[in-house]
Amino acid sequence: MRLVLASASPARLSVLRAAGLNPIVEVADVDEEALLTTVPHASPGEKVTTLAGAKATTVARRIADAHPDAVVIGCDSMLHVNSELVGKPADVETARRRWRAMAGRSGELVTGHTVLRMADGEIDRVAEGHAVTVVRFAEPTDAELDAYLATREPLAVAGAFTLDGLGGWFVEGIEGDPSNVIGISLPLTRRLLSAVGVTVTDLWTSVSEL
């Protein structure tokens, strides 16, 4: 049984590899903005789970012939802060405004997860859910923020920050699952795999295979 990660995120792949999994990576081509307009009144958790489901489903259909009995994992992360749900900033100035608004405050990193189990090229079983981790942000100085934005790391990640990269210097603490902040919750993924009949330990690979 092949495991497929429907995500371009190197951070998600790194988390799974560190946890003993070696998935095939397939990037989903989903218009996230258009999809979100179809669920305007949904909760933050419902919105990110909708996006995760669309990514997983798109990839499952694409790989059905090559991997008819695969397990596909799709994820989508956004930051809920100041009553607003935000993803990756479009440019440096957007990232700057977000950081100034969230500095010294807390936000919720919300990640939707969808796990699809394929059977003979068809989606056989589906399990979905979302995880929430509270993130307490530091107050970087203007010089620190300028330097961080100059790296362009904030432009590639939901909420304009990372926990496992340069942004970790500006996170005071978290409440909840740290892997969720990086982009994929290991505890939730284990439960969702179990819900579709897959034991995570059966997917473990040796270090030499990673």
NORMOMO-V556995 format. One record per residue. N is the residue number from 1. SS is DSSP state (helix for helix, strand for strand, loop for the rest). PHI is phi in degrees with one decimal (none if undefined). PSI is psi in whole degrees, 0 to 359 (999 if undefined). Layout:
N,SS,PHI,PSI ; N,SS,PHI,PSI
This chain:
1,loop,none,124 ; 2,loop,-93.1,142 ; 3,strand,-100.8,131 ; 4,strand,-121.4,129 ; 5,strand,-100.5,116 ; 6,strand,-88.7,67 ; 7,loop,-161.6,145 ; 8,loop,-91.7,359 ; 9,loop,-70.8,117 ; 10,helix,-66.2,333 ; 11,helix,-67.4,317 ; 12,helix,-63.4,317 ; 13,helix,-61.5,319 ; 14,helix,-63.4,319 ; 15,helix,-61.8,313 ; 16,helix,-65.6,319 ; 17,helix,-65.2,319 ; 18,helix,-64.7,335 ; 19,loop,-95.8,13 ; 20,loop,94.7,8 ; 21,loop,-109.6,150 ; 22,loop,-132.9,75 ; 23,loop,-75.7,156 ; 24,strand,-75.5,138 ; 25,strand,-101.9,125 ; 26,loop,-129.9,121 ; 27,loop,-84.6,128 ; 28,loop,-83.5,139 ; 29,loop,-102.1,90 ; 30,loop,-125.1,134 ; 31,loop,-82.9,93 ; 32,helix,-65.2,318 ; 33,helix,-61.5,316 ; 34,helix,-64.7,321 ; 35,helix,-66.5,322 ; 36,helix,-65.6,331 ; 37,helix,-67.4,343 ; 38,helix,-83.5,349 ; 39,helix,-131.5,57 ; 40,loop,-64.3,333 ; 41,loop,-104.4,8 ; 42,loop,-73.2,158 ; 43,loop,-72.4,163 ; 44,helix,-53.2,317 ; 45,helix,-62.7,319 ; 46,helix,-67.5,323 ; 47,helix,-66.0,312 ; 48,helix,-69.7,330 ; 49,helix,-71.4,325 ; 50,helix,-60.5,316 ; 51,helix,-66.6,318 ; 52,helix,-61.6,319 ; 53,helix,-64.5,320 ; 54,helix,-64.8,319 ; 55,helix,-64.8,313 ; 56,helix,-63.1,318 ; 57,helix,-66.3,317 ; 58,helix,-58.4,314 ; 59,helix,-69.8,319 ; 60,helix,-58.4,318 ; 61,helix,-67.9,324 ; 62,helix,-69.2,323 ; 63,helix,-97.8,6 ; 64,loop,-55.6,320 ; 65,loop,-73.5,317 ; 66,loop,-75.1,326 ; 67,loop,-135.1,73 ; 68,loop,-66.7,343 ; 69,loop,-121.7,33 ; 70,loop,-79.5,166 ; 71,strand,-113.2,127 ; 72,strand,-112.3,131 ; 73,strand,-114.4,126 ; 74,strand,-119.0,142 ; 75,strand,-138.5,154 ; 76,strand,-149.7,132 ; 77,strand,-117.4,143 ; 78,strand,-145.8,159 ; 79,strand,-105.3,126 ; 80,strand,-100.3,107 ; 81,strand,-144.3,139 ; 82,loop,53.2,40 ; 83,loop,65.1,17 ; 84,strand,-124.5,141 ; 85,strand,-102.4,117 ; 86,strand,-126.5,148 ; 87,loop,-107.9,225 ; 88,strand,-75.2,136 ; 89,loop,-69.5,145 ; 90,loop,-74.7,333 ; 91,loop,-157.2,177 ; 92,helix,-62.6,319 ; 93,helix,-66.3,324 ; 94,helix,-64.1,318 ; 95,helix,-63.5,321 ; 96,helix,-63.4,314 ; 97,helix,-62.7,320 ; 98,helix,-64.7,317 ; 99,helix,-65.2,321 ; 100,helix,-65.7,328 ; 101,helix,-77.1,329 ; 102,helix,-102.6,352 ; 103,loop,-59.5,131 ; 104,loop,77.8,5 ; 105,loop,-120.3,181 ; 106,strand,-116.5,150 ; 107,strand,-138.6,171 ; 108,strand,-113.3,120 ; 109,strand,-86.2,115 ; 110,strand,-111.8,125 ; 111,strand,-123.4,122 ; 112,strand,-86.0,142 ; 113,strand,-130.0,137 ; 114,strand,-132.4,131 ; 115,strand,-118.3,124 ; 116,strand,-114.4,133 ; 117,strand,-106.9,125 ; 118,strand,-92.6,150 ; 119,strand,-143.8,117 ; 120,loop,54.0,39 ; 121,loop,83.0,2 ; 122,strand,-116.7,151 ; 123,strand,-72.1,116 ; 124,strand,-99.0,317 ; 125,strand,-138.7,147 ; 126,strand,-132.9,136 ; 127,strand,-136.2,134 ; 128,strand,-135.5,158 ; 129,strand,179.3,177 ; 130,strand,-139.8,155 ; 131,strand,-121.3,147 ; 132,strand,-127.9,129 ; 133,strand,-127.1,129 ; 134,strand,-80.3,132 ; 135,strand,-118.5,127 ; 136,strand,-101.9,118 ; 137,strand,-92.3,145 ; 138,loop,-78.8,181 ; 139,loop,-117.5,86 ; 140,loop,-63.7,148 ; 141,loop,-68.8,167 ; 142,helix,-59.3,320 ; 143,helix,-67.3,319 ; 144,helix,-64.4,317 ; 145,helix,-65.7,319 ; 146,helix,-59.8,317 ; 147,helix,-66.1,320 ; 148,helix,-66.7,316 ; 149,helix,-64.4,327 ; 150,helix,-65.5,337 ; 151,helix,-74.0,340 ; 152,loop,68.1,6 ; 153,helix,-58.1,318 ; 154,helix,-61.0,338 ; 155,helix,-75.5,344 ; 156,helix,-100.5,2 ; 157,loop,-136.4,150 ; 158,strand,-61.8,133 ; 159,loop,80.6,359 ; 160,loop,67.2,29 ; 161,loop,-152.3,160 ; 162,loop,-124.9,158 ; 163,loop,-97.2,328 ; 164,loop,-101.8,11 ; 165,loop,-130.1,212 ; 166,helix,-62.7,329 ; 167,helix,-65.3,341 ; 168,helix,-61.0,336 ; 169,helix,-64.8,339 ; 170,helix,-112.8,22 ; 171,strand,-113.7,118 ; 172,strand,-75.6,329 ; 173,strand,174.3,171 ; 174,strand,-136.7,160 ; 175,strand,-127.2,107 ; 176,loop,127.9,202 ; 177,loop,-78.8,117 ; 178,helix,-66.6,326 ; 179,helix,-64.4,332 ; 180,helix,-64.7,323 ; 181,helix,-65.9,327 ; 182,helix,-74.7,338 ; 183,loop,137.2,347 ; 184,loop,-151.3,121 ; 185,loop,-80.1,116 ; 186,helix,-65.1,316 ; 187,helix,-60.5,316 ; 188,helix,-67.4,318 ; 189,helix,-61.4,320 ; 190,helix,-60.6,317 ; 191,helix,-66.5,321 ; 192,helix,-69.7,321 ; 193,helix,-60.2,316 ; 194,helix,-60.3,324 ; 195,helix,-66.1,336 ; 196,loop,-102.4,14 ; 197,loop,86.9,22 ; 198,loop,-118.5,127 ; 199,loop,-90.1,125 ; 200,helix,-60.3,327 ; 201,helix,-65.7,336 ; 202,helix,-71.4,344 ; 203,helix,-95.7,353 ; 204,loop,-63.0,144 ; 205,loop,-121.9,162 ; 206,loop,-73.6,159 ; 207,helix,-58.2,326 ; 208,helix,-67.9,341 ; 209,helix,-90.4,348 ; 210,loop,-83.1,999
